[in-house]
């Protein structure tokens, strides 16, 4: 697809930055401090620029039918043969992500204005949100890999700032640090992959890279081992940012931040950055089938692993956090079998229903005076009818109930796992089990929160109320998208019954992310597409119903089935992964750091430096004895020195 020069990408990028400057610099200077900023001023200063960016993104999206939009690049960095341009581009992939970031971001900004209306430091909060949106837009709009990496690091920094927004509370400050440090581990892999990529191609420009990947694919003239190593290194970066095994541990703790932050960062945008990166470099990953196999299996195991933990959590946000990890695993499953478009499809639908569920949980928490334990809720349906209705739509969507958005994208992932040449039957089986778990724990969450016996304390029940309109408006918009968003990707089999409705998203992304045609009969297992679709539909309905019914008056798995207490304890404590990491990694590193501090630094480095200083001081103390100002003593030392010098000269002359 040809590119046309346009300033739209630059304007879209800079508008959120303007919101950051207003809330982070100008308004505090005018009012002499963050604490003086009113919620209305802070919300307007960040929300209006982002809403305008969304409108411009819609304008740009309308132009993508015939051409992509590129700003005129200029040289940003030049070191020897390394030349990096500042280049922004909106094509069909980045255009879709731009709409998600600015659209859902605007809704979350609106929700925050009411949810955090009484919060101190609201200007600082909105400044961080705007900076985050700027960084995420830089990540998707950058047409050079270093620009993507700058955005990648920017969202990592903003995640740290937003998760630790209530930094005076130690637990929440530590959660921010945990997210920041864990992501740095993954980022090292990303950098190694980027350097290897430059070594092979000699450019960071995505247009050049795409052309080179196509050339390698047609000629077969490339180093397969180096390509595989590059893909695996880049995937390490993706496991950090997108919370996959083994670097997933930061995301559940990130729920310590404000709930709208969870909706924006950990559902709709940041955590999908790894999926976007792989989809953007799909031509490279297609050349490394072994790397794709690793990605598929890690995605599958992460999805199942997180799903089992989610079913035992009592905190409503923790359920959604592990659900996010699980859904990201589905996206990597799709990438690993070569269904990049399907991964992007699920990325989009997940943004709709998970942002809805997080904001819905925020509405519940707001109504229950910051109570997050579902075992202390129950029967909220009659008190929060709007929140219940919208969260029910989100729950049906994530569970894969026909014909909500998650049904289309999740079914496509499951079928792709056995229908495509790069598919794997075990990945499909794990995916089916995870889909069943998803419906069960989502039904459990809805049941414990909205149905069954009321378990509210007197104070909470007395002040229980539905959320205000400014919080409900984003919920209804997202509910609409979660309900109908899947029809952008109707599978061919179902499309024939819906007046030959095409797979719009597949056609749209085709020029950037090549489509994978799904056969009616799977390749890896002798199963027809209709069987998978019907089976996944029945499974979702049955499991969601079970989740609702079984937990209506029971709070835990143990209460349902005696003898499961040990297993539930393991799941509730997240397989003790944090404790294992602390024992196997953190404590040995802390011990090694102490050795370095006490032995290498204090005795070695400090000892050498201090030794030189002490030696010089002692020599000085000895020498000062002969500098006592006595003329006769000075004359004596002059004679002695002269005699020694003459003797030395005579000895050297005779030698």
WOKA-V176035 format. One record per run of one state. SS is the DSSP state (h for helix, s for strand, l for the rest). FROM is the first residue (numbers start at 1). TO is the last residue. Records with the same first field share a line. If there is no record, write none. Layout:
SS->FROM-TO, FROM-TO
This chain:
l->1-2, 6-7, 32-33, 37-38, 64-67, 71-73, 80-81, 87-87, 91-91, 116-121, 143-143, 164-169, 202-204, 220-223, 242-248, 257-258, 269-269, 281-281, 286-288, 311-314, 337-339, 368-372, 377-379, 383-384, 400-404, 420-424, 451-457, 463-468, 490-491, 496-503, 510-520, 522-527, 551-556, 561-564, 573-573, 627-630, 655-655
s->3-5, 68-70, 74-79, 82-86, 88-90, 142-142, 144-144, 205-205, 315-315, 373-373, 521-521, 528-528
h->8-31, 34-36, 39-63, 92-115, 122-141, 145-163, 170-201, 206-219, 224-241, 249-256, 259-268, 270-280, 282-285, 289-310, 316-336, 340-367, 374-376, 380-382, 385-399, 405-419, 425-450, 458-462, 469-489, 492-495, 504-509, 529-550, 557-560, 565-572, 574-626, 631-654
